[in-house]
Each structure stands twice: as C-alpha cells, then as structure tokens.
Amino acid sequence: VLDRLRHGALRDEDRVRAAAALARAAAGAFDPRARLVDLWRGEPPYAMPAIDELRTFAAASLRDQDLIIVAARPARPTPGRR
C-alpha cells in the first residue's frame, strides 16, 4: 500500500473521504470551548491540502529507506512452565 501511495495511487476520492473522517472526529470533540470557537469561525480547524500536495508528500516521505517495519509477535512460553 505504501509503495502504491508513493507512486501516485492516491485519488481525490481518498482525500475527500479522509477530510470527511477528520470532520466527523472533530464534530465529536468534548471540549465546549473548542466547539464554540469552531462554530463561531464557521470553518474547519485545518485546511484540506490539494491532491498534488498529498502526492508530493507521499512520494517524498514513503521511501523504503525511511520506513521502519516492526513485527509484533506473541510472547514465547518459558520452557518447563505451563
């Protein structure tokens, strides 16, 4: 998936879906002061980047030499113990 994103597989529909998910998360904020400020401003607290900016970011940031992959494994049982 990361390799596909790095090579430009990110679509505008993906960007819109991510922005909608961020808006839903922000709407559920529990801080009444933050909700009041957002209501007063009438705008989301972030600017949605253009699709070309996201593709440029993915191409620059998702390089193989910059990624660290961590494999989580369950604990091994100690010999002689149940």
N, CA, C and O atoms as a printed pandas DataFrame, in Angstrom:
     atom_number atom_name residue_name chain_id  residue_number  x_coord  y_coord  z_coord
0              1         N          VAL        A               1    0.829   -1.191    0.000
1              2        CA          VAL        A               1    0.000    0.000    0.000
2              3         C          VAL        A               1    0.872    1.252    0.000
3              4         O          VAL        A               1    0.616    2.193   -0.750
4              5         N          LEU        A               2    1.897    1.259    0.839
5              6        CA          LEU        A               2    2.772    2.427    0.898
6              7         C          LEU        A               2    3.493    2.652   -0.428
7              8         O          LEU        A               2    3.682    3.794   -0.848
8              9         N          ASP        A               3    3.892    1.574   -1.079
9             10        CA          ASP        A               3    4.556    1.705   -2.371
10            11         C          ASP        A               3    3.592    2.268   -3.416
11            12         O          ASP        A               3    3.979    3.111   -4.225
12            13         N          ARG        A               4    2.365    1.817   -3.402
13            14        CA          ARG        A               4    1.370    2.343   -4.342
14            15         C          ARG        A               4    1.110    3.823   -4.084
15            16         O          ARG        A               4    0.989    4.604   -5.028
16            17         N          LEU        A               5    1.023    4.214   -2.816
17            18        CA          LEU        A               5    0.828    5.630   -2.493
18            19         C          LEU        A               5    2.015    6.465   -2.948
19            20         O          LEU        A               5    1.851    7.573   -3.459
20            21         N          ARG        A               6    3.208    5.923   -2.757
21            22        CA          ARG        A               6    4.414    6.644   -3.153
22            23         C          ARG        A               6    4.448    6.884   -4.660
23            24         O          ARG        A               6    4.977    7.896   -5.119
24            25         N          HIS        A               7    3.888    5.961   -5.422
25            26        CA          HIS        A               7    3.897    6.088   -6.872
26            27         C          HIS        A               7    2.643    6.759   -7.426
27            28         O          HIS        A               7    2.388    6.672   -8.627
28            29         N          GLY        A               8    1.859    7.423   -6.589
29            30        CA          GLY        A               8    0.760    8.253   -7.089
30            31         C          GLY        A               8   -0.612    7.622   -7.111
31            32         O          GLY        A               8   -1.487    8.113   -7.824
32            33         N          ALA        A               9   -0.842    6.554   -6.363
33            34        CA          ALA        A               9   -2.147    5.899   -6.383
34            35         C          ALA        A               9   -3.208    6.650   -5.583
35            36         O          ALA        A               9   -4.376    6.263   -5.596
36            37         N          LEU        A              10   -2.825    7.700   -4.899
37            38        CA          LEU        A              10   -3.770    8.479   -4.103
38            39         C          LEU        A              10   -4.725    9.225   -5.040
39            40         O          LEU        A              10   -4.292    9.943   -5.941
40            41         N          ARG        A              11   -6.022    9.044   -4.813
41            42        CA          ARG        A              11   -7.040    9.678   -5.659
42            43         C          ARG        A              11   -7.729   10.795   -4.900
43            44         O          ARG        A              11   -7.637   10.876   -3.675
44            45         N          ASP        A              12   -8.405   11.640   -5.619
45            46        CA          ASP        A              12   -9.127   12.744   -4.993
46            47         C          ASP        A              12  -10.253   12.213   -4.096
47            48         O          ASP        A              12  -10.567   12.833   -3.080
48            49         N          GLU        A              13  -10.859   11.088   -4.452
49            50        CA          GLU        A              13  -11.908   10.492   -3.608
50            51         C          GLU        A              13  -11.345   10.095   -2.248
51            52         O          GLU        A              13  -12.032   10.219   -1.234
52            53         N          ASP        A              14  -10.107    9.621   -2.219
53            54        CA          ASP        A              14   -9.458    9.264   -0.960
54            55         C          ASP        A              14   -9.262   10.497   -0.083
55            56         O          ASP        A              14   -9.475   10.459    1.129
56            57         N          ARG        A              15   -8.853   11.583   -0.719
57            58        CA          ARG        A              15   -8.639   12.837    0.011
58            59         C          ARG        A              15   -9.949   13.353    0.597
59            60         O          ARG        A              15   -9.978   13.795    1.746
60            61         N          VAL        A              16  -11.016   13.304   -0.165
61            62        CA          VAL        A              16  -12.325   13.771    0.311
62            63         C          VAL        A              16  -12.823   12.880    1.446
63            64         O          VAL        A              16  -13.379   13.378    2.425
64            65         N          ARG        A              17  -12.628   11.565    1.322
65            66        CA          ARG        A              17  -13.065   10.635    2.371
66            67         C          ARG        A              17  -12.275   10.876    3.665
67            68         O          ARG        A              17  -12.843   10.813    4.756
68            69         N          ALA        A              18  -10.982   11.149    3.548
69            70        CA          ALA        A              18  -10.172   11.439    4.738
70            71         C          ALA        A              18  -10.613   12.742    5.390
71            72         O          ALA        A              18  -10.677   12.833    6.616
72            73         N          ALA        A              19  -10.915   13.745    4.586
73            74        CA          ALA        A              19  -11.375   15.027    5.135
74            75         C          ALA        A              19  -12.710   14.851    5.857
75            76         O          ALA        A              19  -12.935   15.465    6.900
76            77         N          ALA        A              20  -13.588   14.025    5.313
77            78        CA          ALA        A              20  -14.877   13.770    5.971
78            79         C          ALA        A              20  -14.677   13.045    7.303
79            80         O          ALA        A              20  -15.367   13.337    8.279
80            81         N          ALA        A              21  -13.743   12.112    7.342
81            82        CA          ALA        A              21  -13.460   11.403    8.597
82            83         C          ALA        A              21  -12.888   12.354    9.639
83            84         O          ALA        A              21  -13.232   12.257   10.816
84            85         N          LEU        A              22  -12.022   13.270    9.225
85            86        CA          LEU        A              22  -11.494   14.263   10.158
86            87         C          LEU        A              22  -12.591   15.185   10.668
87            88         O          LEU        A              22  -12.602   15.553   11.843
88            89         N          ALA        A              23  -13.510   15.557    9.791
89            90        CA          ALA        A              23  -14.610   16.429   10.203
90            91         C          ALA        A              23  -15.522   15.721   11.198
91            92         O          ALA        A              23  -15.987   16.341   12.154
92            93         N          ARG        A              24  -15.783   14.434   10.989
93            94        CA          ARG        A              24  -16.610   13.673   11.940
94            95         C          ARG        A              24  -15.918   13.570   13.295
95            96         O          ARG        A              24  -16.562   13.682   14.338
96            97         N          ALA        A              25  -14.598   13.356   13.274
97            98        CA          ALA        A              25  -13.851   13.257   14.532
98            99         C          ALA        A              25  -13.849   14.590   15.267
99           100         O          ALA        A              25  -13.959   14.629   16.492
100          101         N          ALA        A              26  -13.727   15.673   14.525
101          102        CA          ALA        A              26  -13.725   16.994   15.148
102          103         C          ALA        A              26  -15.097   17.347   15.694
103          104         O          ALA        A              26  -15.202   18.051   16.699
104          105         N          ALA        A              27  -16.149   16.866   15.043
105          106        CA          ALA        A              27  -17.504   17.157   15.500
106          107         C          ALA        A              27  -17.794   16.492   16.842
107          108         O          ALA        A              27  -18.655   16.954   17.592
108          109         N          GLY        A              28  -17.088   15.423   17.144
109          110        CA          GLY        A              28  -17.299   14.722   18.399
110          111         C          GLY        A              28  -16.425   15.220   19.526
111          112         O          GLY        A              28  -16.330   14.570   20.567
112          113         N          ALA        A              29  -15.790   16.351   19.344
113          114        CA          ALA        A              29  -14.922   16.890   20.391
114          115         C          ALA        A              29  -15.741   17.192   21.643
115          116         O          ALA        A              29  -16.876   17.660   21.560
116          117         N          PHE        A              30  -15.160   16.922   22.778
117          118        CA          PHE        A              30  -15.871   17.110   24.040
118          119         C          PHE        A              30  -15.590   18.452   24.701
119          120         O          PHE        A              30  -16.247   18.802   25.681
120          121         N          ASP        A              31  -14.642   19.197   24.191
121          122        CA          ASP        A              31  -14.312   20.483   24.788
122          123         C          ASP        A              31  -15.297   21.533   24.293
123          124         O          ASP        A              31  -15.278   21.884   23.114
124          125         N          PRO        A              32  -16.163   22.044   25.176
125          126        CA          PRO        A              32  -17.172   23.015   24.726
126          127         C          PRO        A              32  -16.561   24.299   24.185
127          128         O          PRO        A              32  -17.135   24.924   23.293
128          129         N          ARG        A              33  -15.410   24.703   24.706
129          130        CA          ARG        A              33  -14.777   25.923   24.195
130          131         C          ARG        A              33  -14.331   25.745   22.752
131          132         O          ARG        A              33  -14.502   26.645   21.929
132          133         N          ALA        A              34  -13.761   24.591   22.446
133          134        CA          ALA        A              34  -13.308   24.327   21.080
134          135         C          ALA        A              34  -14.495   24.274   20.123
135          136         O          ALA        A              34  -14.421   24.796   19.011
136          137         N          ARG        A              35  -15.583   23.650   20.550
137          138        CA          ARG        A              35  -16.775   23.600   19.693
138          139         C          ARG        A              35  -17.323   24.992   19.455
139          140         O          ARG        A              35  -17.761   25.296   18.345
140          141         N          LEU        A              36  -17.310   25.846   20.470
141          142        CA          LEU        A              36  -17.816   27.203   20.326
142          143         C          LEU        A              36  -16.962   28.012   19.350
143          144         O          LEU        A              36  -17.494   28.746   18.516
144          145         N          VAL        A              37  -15.650   27.878   19.452
145          146        CA          VAL        A              37  -14.754   28.594   18.541
146          147         C          VAL        A              37  -14.968   28.106   17.114
147          148         O          VAL        A              37  -15.037   28.914   16.189
148          149         N          ASP        A              38  -15.073   26.792   16.925
149          150        CA          ASP        A              38  -15.307   26.251   15.586
150          151         C          ASP        A              38  -16.640   26.738   15.024
151          152         O          ASP        A              38  -16.733   27.074   13.843
152          153         N          LEU        A              39  -17.657   26.775   15.858
153          154        CA          LEU        A              39  -18.963   27.260   15.420
154          155         C          LEU        A              39  -18.889   28.730   15.046
155          156         O          LEU        A              39  -19.458   29.144   14.037
156          157         N          TRP        A              40  -18.201   29.511   15.841
157          158        CA          TRP        A              40  -18.087   30.943   15.589
158          159         C          TRP        A              40  -17.319   31.213   14.290
159          160         O          TRP        A              40  -17.691   32.096   13.517
160          161         N          ARG        A              41  -16.257   30.455   14.059
161          162        CA          ARG        A              41  -15.461   30.637   12.844
162          163         C          ARG        A              41  -16.196   30.151   11.603
163          164         O          ARG        A              41  -16.065   30.740   10.530
164          165         N          GLY        A              42  -16.956   29.095   11.743
165          166        CA          GLY        A              42  -17.662   28.539   10.605
166          167         C          GLY        A              42  -16.773   27.817    9.618
167          168         O          GLY        A              42  -17.144   27.638    8.458
168          169         N          GLU        A              43  -15.604   27.401   10.066
169          170        CA          GLU        A              43  -14.671   26.704    9.193
170          171         C          GLU        A              43  -13.976   25.607    9.971
171          172         O          GLU        A              43  -13.858   25.689   11.194
172          173         N          PRO        A              44  -13.512   24.574    9.271
173          174        CA          PRO        A              44  -12.771   23.528    9.973
174          175         C          PRO        A              44  -11.432   24.072   10.463
175          176         O          PRO        A              44  -10.918   25.028    9.882
176          177         N          PRO        A              45  -10.855   23.492   11.511
177          178        CA          PRO        A              45   -9.599   23.992   12.065
178          179         C          PRO        A              45   -8.380   23.655   11.210
179          180         O          PRO        A              45   -7.254   23.968   11.598
180          181         N          TYR        A              46   -8.579   23.036   10.076
181          182        CA          TYR        A              46   -7.474   22.651    9.202
182          183         C          TYR        A              46   -7.847   22.983    7.760
183          184         O          TYR        A              46   -9.023   23.116    7.422
184          185         N          ALA        A              47   -6.855   23.110    6.943
185          186        CA          ALA        A              47   -7.080   23.331    5.519
186          187         C          ALA        A              47   -6.843   22.013    4.794
187          188         O          ALA        A              47   -5.838   21.344    5.036
188          189         N          MET        A              48   -7.748   21.641    3.919
189          190        CA          MET        A              48   -7.604   20.396    3.182
190          191         C          MET        A              48   -6.574   20.610    2.065
191          192         O          MET        A              48   -6.770   21.457    1.194
192          193         N          PRO        A              49   -5.477   19.842    2.092
193          194        CA          PRO        A              49   -4.446   20.032    1.070
194          195         C          PRO        A              49   -4.936   19.572   -0.306
195          196         O          PRO        A              49   -5.839   18.742   -0.417
196          197         N          ALA        A              50   -4.333   20.117   -1.323
197          198        CA          ALA        A              50   -4.654   19.716   -2.692
198          199         C          ALA        A              50   -4.113   18.316   -2.952
199          200         O          ALA        A              50   -3.174   17.875   -2.288
200          201         N          ILE        A              51   -4.700   17.623   -3.910
201          202        CA          ILE        A              51   -4.287   16.254   -4.218
202          203         C          ILE        A              51   -2.828   16.212   -4.678
203          204         O          ILE        A              51   -2.113   15.259   -4.369
204          205         N          ASP        A              52   -2.383   17.228   -5.408
205          206        CA          ASP        A              52   -0.982   17.256   -5.854
206          207         C          ASP        A              52   -0.026   17.406   -4.677
207          208         O          ASP        A              52    1.062   16.831   -4.689
208          209         N          GLU        A              53   -0.416   18.167   -3.668
209          210        CA          GLU        A              53    0.421   18.311   -2.474
210          211         C          GLU        A              53    0.528   16.993   -1.730
211          212         O          GLU        A              53    1.599   16.649   -1.231
212          213         N          LEU        A              54   -0.578   16.244   -1.648
213          214        CA          LEU        A              54   -0.550   14.948   -0.970
214          215         C          LEU        A              54    0.315   13.950   -1.729
215          216         O          LEU        A              54    1.063   13.184   -1.121
216          217         N          ARG        A              55    0.215   13.958   -3.043
217          218        CA          ARG        A              55    1.043   13.049   -3.839
218          219         C          ARG        A              55    2.525   13.390   -3.704
219          220         O          ARG        A              55    3.362   12.491   -3.625
220          221         N          THR        A              56    2.850   14.662   -3.678
221          222        CA          THR        A              56    4.239   15.079   -3.497
222          223         C          THR        A              56    4.758   14.655   -2.130
223          224         O          THR        A              56    5.886   14.177   -2.009
224          225         N          PHE        A              57    3.929   14.831   -1.095
225          226        CA          PHE        A              57    4.309   14.410    0.249
226          227         C          PHE        A              57    4.537   12.898    0.301
227          228         O          PHE        A              57    5.532   12.443    0.864
228          229         N          ALA        A              58    3.620   12.116   -0.283
229          230        CA          ALA        A              58    3.750   10.661   -0.263
230          231         C          ALA        A              58    5.010   10.215   -1.003
231          232         O          ALA        A              58    5.711    9.315   -0.541
232          233         N          ALA        A              59    5.304   10.836   -2.148
233          234        CA          ALA        A              59    6.493   10.458   -2.915
234          235         C          ALA        A              59    7.769   10.763   -2.145
235          236         O          ALA        A              59    8.741   10.013   -2.231
236          237         N          ALA        A              60    7.770   11.856   -1.396
237          238        CA          ALA        A              60    8.973   12.241   -0.656
238          239         C          ALA        A              60    9.106   11.508    0.671
239          240         O          ALA        A              60   10.224   11.283    1.133
240          241         N          SER        A              61    8.005   11.134    1.290
241          242        CA          SER        A              61    8.046   10.601    2.658
242          243         C          SER        A              61    7.989    9.088    2.749
243          244         O          SER        A              61    8.459    8.526    3.739
244          245         N          LEU        A              62    7.441    8.417    1.775
245          246        CA          LEU        A              62    7.235    6.972    1.872
246          247         C          LEU        A              62    8.303    6.196    1.104
247          248         O          LEU        A              62    7.986    5.269    0.358
248          249         N          ARG        A              63    9.550    6.572    1.284
249          250        CA          ARG        A              63   10.653    5.875    0.633
250          251         C          ARG        A              63   11.063    4.682    1.480
251          252         O          ARG        A              63   10.989    4.732    2.708
252          253         N          ASP        A              64   11.494    3.616    0.831
253          254        CA          ASP        A              64   11.858    2.388    1.534
254          255         C          ASP        A              64   12.915    2.603    2.604
255          256         O          ASP        A              64   12.814    2.031    3.689
256          257         N          GLN        A              65   13.919    3.409    2.324
257          258        CA          GLN        A              65   14.999    3.591    3.279
258          259         C          GLN        A              65   14.564    4.397    4.503
259          260         O          GLN        A              65   15.275    4.417    5.507
260          261         N          ASP        A              66   13.417    5.057    4.436
261          262        CA          ASP        A              66   12.924    5.851    5.564
262          263         C          ASP        A              66   11.896    5.109    6.416
263          264         O          ASP        A              66   11.498    5.607    7.469
264          265         N          LEU        A              67   11.465    3.943    5.982
265          266        CA          LEU        A              67   10.419    3.211    6.689
266          267         C          LEU        A              67   11.026    2.205    7.659
267          268         O          LEU        A              67   12.051    1.583    7.381
268          269         N          ILE        A              68   10.372    2.067    8.789
269          270        CA          ILE        A              68   10.762    1.074    9.783
270          271         C          ILE        A              68    9.572    0.159    9.984
271          272         O          ILE        A              68    8.478    0.621   10.309
272          273         N          ILE        A              69    9.774   -1.129    9.793
273          274        CA          ILE        A              69    8.700   -2.101    9.938
274          275         C          ILE        A              69    8.941   -2.878   11.226
275          276         O          ILE        A              69   10.021   -3.428   11.445
276          277         N          VAL        A              70    7.931   -2.912   12.060
277          278        CA          VAL        A              70    8.017   -3.605   13.338
278          279         C          VAL        A              70    7.056   -4.785   13.305
279          280         O          VAL        A              70    5.868   -4.622   13.029
280          281         N          ALA        A              71    7.575   -5.964   13.585
281          282        CA          ALA        A              71    6.754   -7.169   13.628
282          283         C          ALA        A              71    6.448   -7.497   15.087
283          284         O          ALA        A              71    7.366   -7.706   15.881
284          285         N          ALA        A              72    5.192   -7.542   15.437
285          286        CA          ALA        A              72    4.787   -7.882   16.804
286          287         C          ALA        A              72    4.522   -9.379   16.869
287          288         O          ALA        A              72    3.765   -9.932   16.071
288          289         N          ARG        A              73    5.153  -10.006   17.823
289          290        CA          ARG        A              73    4.982  -11.448   17.996
290          291         C          ARG        A              73    4.528  -11.715   19.419
291          292         O          ARG        A              73    4.923  -11.001   20.341
292          293         N          PRO        A              74    3.697  -12.743   19.612
293          294        CA          PRO        A              74    3.275  -13.069   20.974
294          295         C          PRO        A              74    4.457  -13.589   21.789
295          296         O          PRO        A              74    5.424  -14.113   21.235
296          297         N          ALA        A              75    4.370  -13.440   23.091
297          298        CA          ALA        A              75    5.437  -13.903   23.983
298          299         C          ALA        A              75    5.571  -15.411   23.886
299          300         O          ALA        A              75    4.584  -16.140   23.774
300          301         N          ARG        A              76    6.808  -15.857   23.931
301          302        CA          ARG        A              76    7.051  -17.307   23.882
302          303         C          ARG        A              76    6.928  -17.874   25.286
303          304         O          ARG        A              76    7.343  -17.236   26.253
304          305         N          PRO        A              77    6.365  -19.063   25.403
305          306        CA          PRO        A              77    6.268  -19.670   26.737
306          307         C          PRO        A              77    7.652  -20.064   27.247
307          308         O          PRO        A              77    8.520  -20.485   26.483
308          309         N          THR        A              78    7.829  -19.919   28.541
309          310        CA          THR        A              78    9.078  -20.296   29.169
310          311         C          THR        A              78    9.136  -21.821   29.258
311          312         O          THR        A              78    8.164  -22.440   29.692
312          313         N          PRO        A              79   10.252  -22.445   28.857
313          314        CA          PRO        A              79   10.350  -23.910   28.937
314          315         C          PRO        A              79   10.183  -24.397   30.378
315          316         O          PRO        A              79   10.738  -23.811   31.307
316          317         N          GLY        A              80    9.424  -25.460   30.550
317          318        CA          GLY        A              80    9.215  -26.033   31.879
318          319         C          GLY        A              80    8.050  -25.419   32.635
319          320         O          GLY        A              80    7.671  -25.938   33.685
320          321         N          ARG        A              81    7.475  -24.345   32.145
321          322        CA          ARG        A              81    6.332  -23.702   32.823
322          323         C          ARG        A              81    5.103  -23.873   31.967
323          324         O          ARG        A              81    5.202  -23.965   30.744
324          325         N          ARG        A              82    3.982  -23.914   32.576
325          326        CA          ARG        A              82    2.714  -24.030   31.851
326          327         C          ARG        A              82    1.951  -22.780   31.910
327          328         O          ARG        A              82    0.856  -22.699   31.353
